Amino acid sequence: MKSHSTIKTPLVIFLGSIVALSAAADPTPDPQVREMSTDRPDRTESAYTVPHRHFQLETDLVAVTQEAGERSYSFNNMNLKYGVSTDSDLQLIVETFGKDPDAGGVGNTTVRYKYNLFGNDSGAVALALMPYVTLPTQDRSRGESWLEGGLIVPIAFQAPHDFSIGLMLEIDRVRGSGDAGYDTQIVSSITAAHELVLGLSGYIEFFSQASTGAAGAWEGTLDAGITLPVGESIQWDIGANVAISPAAEDFTGFLGLSLRN
C-alpha cells in the first residue's frame, strides 16, 4: 500500500503550480507582448515561443487512456516554460503522477529548448527548432526508463478563411525493447484550427509515429478538441485522441489548462 505522503506529493505540486500561475496571470493585454501560443492541446508543437522573461504553464489536469480493455490515468503532466530571449524559450516537462492497472507514481522529466528561426512576431509563416532530452526519473514500479532525446521541427502558417495550420516533423532516439539498444523514431503531424463561436476554437489533427526497430509498428491517431481563452493569459482545453491503427492506444481523453504571467 502506498503511504499518504507518496500520494500527497504530486497533489501538492499540482495545486501549487496551478495556484501560483493563476495568481501571476495578467488579464490585461499588453500590446508589446505577442499573443499567447501553446504547445497543447494538439500534439503538433507550436512554432512560437514564450515572450522574453515571461513564464507559461501548460498542463493536462487529467488524462484518461483506454488500451486493450485497460484504463490508465495521468494528473498534471505539466510543461513549465520561460522565455529566455526574444526568440527562444526553455521548457521543463514534468509527469507529476500517473496510474495504470499495475502501478502508479511519478514519470519522466523532459528538458526542451525552442528557438524560433523566423515568424515569431510577423509574417504568415513561422518555423522553429526544438531539441530535447528526456531524463529517466520514472518510478521503477512503472517499468524501466532510459535517457532519450531528439529534435522537433514545428511549422505554422495562416491559411485562407482564417484557418491556422500546424505541421511537425520529429526525429527521436528511443530505447528499444529489451537490450536492443536505441531505435530511431519518426513522428509527423498536421493540425488545422479555426474559431467556432463565442470565443471557442476547434482543431482536428492527424498524428503519425513509426520506429525503425524490429518491433516498431506504425501508430496513427485522429485527434480533435476545443479551446476556450479567458482573457489574454488563460486558456482551457478539452479533447481526445482516437486510434486509426492497431498499434496506437485506443483512446485518450483529456482536460487541460494553460496560464501565462
N, C-alpha and C positions, 0 to 999 in steps of 0.2 A: 504493500500500500504506500502511496506517495504521501510525504509529510505535508502539513499545511503550509510550511514555509516554501516548499517547492512549487506549490500551486499559486501562492500569493505573489511570488517574484514576478512572473510575467504579467500578472494583473496590475501590479504597481507600475511597471514600465508602461503598460498600455494606458492606464489612466493618467499617469504623469505626462506622457508625451502629448496626449490629446488636450489636457488642461493647459499645458504650457503654450502650445501653439495657438490654441483658441484665444488665450489672453493676448498673445502677441499679434494676432491677425488684425490688420488695419483695414476697416471697411471703407476708408476714404481713398478714392482713386488718386494716384499721383501721375500726372502727365509725363513725368520724366522717367517713369519705370514702365518697362514693357508689360504687356498683358500676361497674366499667369498662364503658363503652359505646363501640362503634367505628362508624365510617362505612363499614366494609367487613365482610364480603366482598361483600354485595349492593351494588347501585348506588343503593339508596334511602338517602339520608343519614340519620344519627341525629338525633333532636331533642334529645339530651342532650349536655352539654358536659363537657370535661375538668375535674376538680376544680381549685379555685384553687391556683396555684403548683405544679401537677403537670405533668410532661412526659409525652407519649404519642407513640409512633411506630407507624404502620401502614404496611405495605408489601406490594406484590406482589414476593415474592422472585423469581419468574419467571412470565411470562405468555406464552402462545403463541397467535397468531391465525392462522386459516386463512381466506383470502378469494380466491375465483376461482382456486383451484388454487395460490396462492402463500402462503408462510408467513412471518410476521414474529414477532419476539421483543422482549420488554422485560424489563429486570432492575432490581429495586429502585426501582420507581416509588413513592416514599415520601411519606407525609403526616406532617410533624412538627408536633405540637400543643403549645400551652402554655395553661394555664388562667389568664387574666388577671384574672378576678374570679370570684365565686361562680357567676354565671350566664352567663359568656362565655369563649370561647377564641379564640386566634389560630392560624391554620394556614398552613403553608408546604408546598406540594406540589411536589416536585422529580422530574422524569422523568429519572432518572440516566443510563440508557442504553437505546437502542432500536436494533433491527437489522431492516431489511426487505430484500427482494431487491436493491434498488438502492443503499442507503446505510445508514450507522449513525452514531450519535452521541448527544449529549445532546438532551433535549426541552425543552419549555416549562416555565415556572415559574408557579405559581398561588398567590396570597395570598387567604386567606378569613378572615372574621370571623363566628363563630357566636354569636348571642345568644338564649338561651332565654327565651321570654316567660312560660311557666308550665309546671309539672310536672317540673322538674328533679329534685326530691328527694321529691315526694309527689304523690299523685293518680294516676288511671288514664289520664290523657291528658297529653301534652306537645307543645308547639309551639315552633318556633324560626325565626328569620330568619337567613340566611347570605348576605350579599353577597360577591362575589368579583371579582377581576381577574386575567386571565392575561397574563403578560409574554412577549413573543416572543423567547425565549432559545434556540430550537431551532437545532441545527446546520444551516447552509444547505444542506448536501448532502442533507438530508431534505426539502427543499422550503421554500417561504415560510411564515412565520408572522406573526401580527398581534396587536396589542393587542385583547383581547376581555374581556367581563365579563358579569355577570348577577346574578340573585337566586334563591336556593334557599329553599324553604319546606318543611321536613320536619315531619311529624306522626307521633306514636307513641301507641299505646294498647294496653291489655291487654284481650284478648278472652276469652270463656268458654273453659273447658277448658285454661287456661294457654297459649293462643296469644298471641304478640306480633305486632302488626300495625304496619307502617310505610307511610306514604303520602308522596309527594313531588310537588311542583309546582315547576318551574324555568323561568325565563324568561331567555334568553341573547341577547346581541347578538354575532353572529359574522360573520366576514368571508365574503362571498360569493365565488363562483368568479370568476377574472379580475379585472377592475376594476369589478365590480358593486357595490362598497360593502359596507355591512353589512346582514345579514338578522336577523330575529327568529326565534329557535328556541325551541320549546316542548317541554319534557321532562316526562314524568309517569311514575310507577311506583307499584306496590303490592307489598308483600312480606309474607309470613307465615312465622313461625319457631316452632319447638316443640322441646322437649328430646326426644331419641330414646332413647338408652340409654347407661349408663356415662359420663355427662357430655357425651356428644356431642349437639349440637343441629343441626337441619337447617332449611333455608329454601327457599322457592320464590318466584319473583318474576316479575312481568310488567313490562317496561320499554318505553317508547314515546318516540319522538323525531321531531319534524317541523319543517321550516323553511318560512318564508313566501317564500323565494327561488324564482325561476323553476325552478331546477334541483333544488329540495328535494323529497325523496321521503320518505314515512313509513318509519321504521325501527322494527321491533318485534323484541324478543327474549324468549325464555323462559329464565330463569336459575335455577340451583339450586346448592346447596353445603352443606357441613357445617363446623361449628366445634368446636374442642376446646380448652377452657380448661385451663391448667396453673396452679393456684393462683388468686390474685385478680388478677394483673397480667400474665399472659401468655396469648395465645390464638393457636392455629394455625388455618388455614382452607384449604380446597380447594374449587374449584367450577368451573362452566362456564356460559357464555352462548351460547345457540343461536338462530340467526336464525329468525324466523317471517314475515319479509317479504323480498322480493328485494333491497332496498336495504341491509339490515343486513349486517354482517360475518358470514360463515357460522358461525364457531365461535371461541370464545376459552376457553381453559382456563388456570387459574392456581393457584399455591400461595402463600399469604400468611402473614404473622406480624404480631401486634400486641403492644406492650410498653408498660407504664406504670411510672413510678418511684413 
